[in-house]
């Protein structure tokens, strides 16, 4: 069981909280308006924290220090991105995502290495794919035999700068395409993994646990 912190108890924030709780995780959800928590079901057992989501004391009240992931899904772009940066840079939360309405801003933050989801194509499922790497490995496509799936890879930051071919070799996958600055890119032989990229790859279903384990660590340096 992991701990998740959500900023914003709107329709989607409540959906995320319920989905994560149903999966057996602990949840803390933050909102400035205490009445927003009425969107949560009566049986919700997570923690509700009234306050500003980018305030450090508020985040500590939500137990951000032990959080596996942080999702900022309030209605304000500035608040979401600021809260996400605080969670990542101050509290070193390993998995963060920000909901962004302005596509231009979303591209800027992607360049800074902050995963964003544009509201135009936004859904709770897409946020879950970014804060639950094991969720993304379930895949967007499964071929007819059920042996192969296409899914997003979750890579340790140590892979930044590595050739996609090295990632393929290490994990035993085949990279299909990369989402870079919100656009799909077909990789070439010399394409490298950049900060903020989302890598989509075909892989064997039986190997997903091993793939996750391998890519969750920085690549091994070759001995000189």
KAPE-V891307 format. One record per backbone hydrogen bond with DSSP energy under -1.0 kcal/mol. NH is the residue of the N-H (numbers start at 0). CO is the residue of the C=O. E is the energy in kcal/mol with one decimal. If there is no record, write none. Layout:
NH	CO	E
NH	CO	E
This chain:
3	25	-2.4
4	68	-2.1
5	27	-2.7
6	70	-3.0
7	29	-3.5
13	9	-2.4
14	10	-1.8
15	11	-2.8
16	12	-2.4
17	13	-2.4
18	14	-2.5
19	15	-2.7
20	16	-2.2
21	17	-2.4
22	18	-1.1
23	20	-1.8
24	19	-2.1
25	1	-2.3
27	3	-2.1
28	46	-2.8
29	5	-3.2
30	48	-1.9
35	32	-1.8
36	33	-1.3
37	34	-1.8
38	35	-1.9
39	36	-1.6
43	40	-1.8
46	26	-2.8
48	28	-2.6
50	30	-1.4
54	51	-1.8
58	54	-2.5
59	55	-2.4
60	56	-2.1
61	57	-1.2
62	59	-2.0
63	58	-1.9
65	62	-1.4
66	63	-1.6
67	2	-3.3
68	2	-1.0
69	94	-2.4
70	4	-2.2
71	96	-2.5
72	6	-2.9
79	75	-2.3
80	76	-2.6
81	77	-2.4
82	78	-2.5
83	79	-2.1
84	80	-2.2
85	81	-2.3
86	82	-2.4
87	83	-2.2
88	84	-3.3
89	85	-1.9
90	85	-1.5
92	86	-2.3
96	69	-1.5
97	114	-1.9
98	71	-2.7
99	116	-2.1
105	101	-2.3
106	102	-1.9
107	103	-1.5
108	104	-2.5
109	105	-2.1
110	106	-1.8
112	109	-1.5
113	108	-2.6
116	97	-2.1
118	99	-2.1
120	117	-1.0
121	118	-1.3
126	122	-1.4
127	123	-2.4
128	124	-1.7
129	126	-1.3
130	126	-1.5
131	127	-2.0
134	131	-1.8
135	131	-1.4
136	132	-1.3
137	134	-1.3
138	135	-1.6
139	149	-3.6
140	149	-1.2
142	147	-1.8
145	142	-2.1
148	202	-2.3
149	140	-2.8
150	200	-2.2
152	198	-2.9
155	214	-2.7
158	155	-2.4
159	156	-1.6
160	192	-3.4
161	158	-2.6
163	190	-2.7
166	162	-1.5
167	163	-2.5
168	164	-2.1
169	165	-2.3
170	166	-2.3
171	167	-2.0
172	167	-1.1
173	201	-2.2
175	199	-2.5
176	199	-1.5
177	184	-2.6
178	197	-2.9
179	182	-3.1
182	179	-1.5
184	177	-2.8
190	187	-1.3
192	161	-3.1
196	193	-2.2
197	178	-2.0
199	176	-2.5
200	150	-2.7
201	173	-2.9
202	148	-2.2
204	146	-2.9
206	203	-1.3
207	204	-1.4
210	206	-2.6
211	207	-2.6
212	208	-2.1
213	209	-2.6
214	210	-2.4
215	211	-1.2
216	213	-1.0
